[in-house]
């Protein structure tokens, strides 16, 4: 088996795994994003800092932190250094 074949196989497995994870997370994400604040926060998660999001959404840091913590427990986001990013 060549390096290219191995690389292609790994890429295919990653793609299939990502699809399965998204399918499993879809009902959880749908439930979490029923709230307008959560939908907006989800849009900005991974793209802006908490401070930038605070200004854009006109909310407190605690509300953002509590939501991200809940989402981390649900597997929707992962902590990436000091920030959070979407898991998939």
Backbone torsions as a table, in degrees:
resi	resn	phi	psi	omega
1	UNK	NA	131.9	-178.9
2	UNK	-82.2	164.3	177.1
3	UNK	-59.3	-38.3	-179.9
4	UNK	-64.2	-42.2	179.4
5	UNK	-64.1	-40.9	177.9
6	UNK	-64.4	-46.1	179.5
7	UNK	-61.0	-43.5	178.5
8	UNK	-64.0	-40.2	178.6
9	UNK	-63.7	-42.9	178.4
10	UNK	-63.5	-42.9	179.5
11	UNK	-61.7	-39.2	179.1
12	UNK	-66.3	-43.7	178.4
13	UNK	-61.7	-43.6	179.0
14	UNK	-61.3	-42.2	179.2
15	UNK	-63.3	-44.5	179.2
16	UNK	-66.1	-41.9	178.6
17	UNK	-63.0	-42.3	178.3
18	UNK	-60.9	-41.9	178.3
19	UNK	-62.9	-44.4	179.0
20	UNK	-62.8	-42.4	179.9
21	UNK	-64.1	-43.8	179.4
22	UNK	-61.2	-40.3	178.5
23	UNK	-64.2	-39.4	179.2
24	UNK	-69.8	-34.6	-176.3
25	UNK	-84.4	-17.6	-174.9
26	UNK	-54.4	-48.1	180.0
27	UNK	-64.3	-37.3	179.2
28	UNK	-66.0	-46.5	-179.8
29	UNK	-63.4	-41.4	178.9
30	UNK	-59.5	-42.9	179.3
31	UNK	-65.8	-42.2	-178.3
32	UNK	-68.6	-30.3	-174.2
33	UNK	-95.0	19.5	176.4
34	UNK	-72.9	-24.9	-179.2
35	UNK	-87.0	137.9	-178.5
36	UNK	-60.2	-42.4	179.0
37	UNK	-60.1	-46.0	-178.2
38	UNK	-63.9	-39.1	177.4
39	UNK	-61.6	-44.3	180.0
40	UNK	-67.0	-42.4	178.7
41	UNK	-62.0	-41.9	179.3
42	UNK	-59.8	-41.3	179.8
43	UNK	-60.4	-38.4	-176.4
44	UNK	-89.1	-16.2	-177.5
45	UNK	-61.4	127.9	-179.6
46	UNK	87.4	-10.2	-178.1
47	UNK	-112.0	-21.6	-176.4
48	UNK	-141.0	157.8	177.7
49	UNK	-76.8	164.4	177.9
50	UNK	-58.5	-40.9	-179.5
51	UNK	-63.8	-42.5	177.6
52	UNK	-63.9	-40.3	179.4
53	UNK	-66.0	-40.3	176.9
54	UNK	-53.5	-46.6	-178.6
55	UNK	-66.9	-44.0	-177.8
56	UNK	-66.2	-40.7	-175.7
57	UNK	-95.8	-5.1	-179.5
58	UNK	52.2	58.5	-179.9
59	UNK	-139.5	170.9	-179.5
60	UNK	-84.6	158.1	179.2
61	UNK	-62.6	-35.2	-179.4
62	UNK	-62.1	-40.1	-179.3
63	UNK	-63.5	-42.5	178.4
64	UNK	-65.2	-48.1	-178.2
65	UNK	-60.9	-45.0	179.6
66	UNK	-62.7	-39.6	179.8
67	UNK	-67.8	-46.0	178.4
68	UNK	-61.9	-38.1	178.5
69	UNK	-63.7	-44.5	177.5
70	UNK	-61.2	-44.4	180.0
71	UNK	-64.8	-34.8	177.5
72	UNK	-64.8	-42.2	178.5
73	UNK	-63.7	-30.2	178.2
74	UNK	-84.8	-9.0	179.6
75	UNK	86.4	12.3	-178.4
76	UNK	-82.3	-30.6	178.9
77	UNK	-131.1	160.5	174.7
78	UNK	-127.8	147.7	178.2
79	UNK	-79.0	129.8	-177.8
80	UNK	-124.8	87.2	-173.2
81	UNK	73.3	-121.7	178.2
82	UNK	-92.6	-7.9	-175.2
83	UNK	-110.6	171.6	174.4
84	UNK	-115.8	148.8	175.0
85	UNK	-137.9	157.8	179.8
86	UNK	-64.4	139.8	-177.4
87	UNK	-67.3	-35.6	-179.0
88	UNK	-133.4	NA	NA
